[in-house]
């Protein structure tokens, strides 16, 4: 019972941590502007998610693996949007 409660806590915490970047992705999609978004921050977040996902895999922790896989999708999207929408109109 205790282990299930801990895994549930991990799933809920992972959801909030992962979707914290979703508003940024939505804003870039709506405004088609990403000049002020930090590419370095999202590259670091992407790298952190890769490492946390690997850690979760090695530990057999589903919540860590799952939410970091989702985070990788969001961070990849933001990085792609940043590169696509940061160019100056010309």
Beta strands, then each sheet from edge to edge (+ up, - down):
end
